[in-house]
């Protein structure tokens, strides 16, 4: 699973079919916090070829969001990665993204 959405990097280069993939999830069950790392690649082919991402971003879920997404009993059947995608899908960076 990943998201596809146009992205313009800090240098002003537009990546029209940028591929955004959750590459890491860290759950802190004691403090009820989570971090999700998303790497953005020029496109899906670039990622499959093992090229470096054009951007790496970290999203954090504080206690309330953590409890909704990671501690919720009805979501226990989902993997941490699936729940990570649910977290980033609410971020302004991914408005209009298409799941691929």
N, C-alpha and C positions, 0 to 999 in steps of 0.2 A: 504494500500500500504506500502511496505517496500523494502529494498534491502537485498539480500543474497550474502555474499562474505566471503571467508575465512579470518580470522583475528587472529593475534598473539598478545597477550596482553603483558604488561610491564614485567610480570613475566616469559614470554617465553612460556606460555600455548597457544596452537593453538586451535582455535574454527573453525573447518572446514566448518560448515554451519551457521556461525554467522548471526544474524538477526539484521539489522540496521534500526531503525525506527525514523522518525521525531516525536519528542514529544512536540515541542514547536516552535512557530514562533512569533517573535516580530517585528512589522512594525512601524517604526518611519517616518510617512509621512511628517512631518515638515522638518526633516533633510535628508530625502530620504536615509535612511539606514534600514537594516534589519538584524536580527540575527535568525539563525535556530539552534535548539538544536537537536542533534542526539544521541540516546541511542543505544548502541550495546549490544546485549544479546547473550548468548552462542548459542542459537538456537530459533526458533519460539515457540517451546513448552515451553521453559523456560520463555519467555515473556508472553505467555498466562496464565501461572501459577502464574504470578505476582511477579516473582523473580526479584532481583535487577540486573540492567545492569552491565556488566563488564567494560564498559567505557561510559562516557558522553562527547561529543565534541560540541563545539560551532563554527558555521561557520558564517561569516559576509559578507554581501553584501553592498559595499559602493555605492555611488551615481550612477555611470554608470551602474553597475550590477543591482542595485535596479530599476532604470528606465527601463531597459530591461525586468526584470522579474516581478516586482511588480506594475509598473506604466503603463506598455504597455497596450493600450486599447484592443488589440486583445487577451490579456491574462486575461482580467477581468472576463471571464467566468470560469476560473480555480480558485480553492480555494487557500488560502495562503499555505496550506499544499502541494498541488500539485506543486505550484511554488517553495516551499522549496525543494522538491525532485529534481526539475529541477536545482536549485542552487547547491545542493550537488553532483548531477550527474557529474558536471564539475570538482569536486575536485579530486586530485590525489588519495586520500584515497579510492575512489569508482570506479577506473578503473577496468572494467571487472565484475562489480556487475550486478546481475540479479534482475529485478523487480519481486516481488512476491506479 
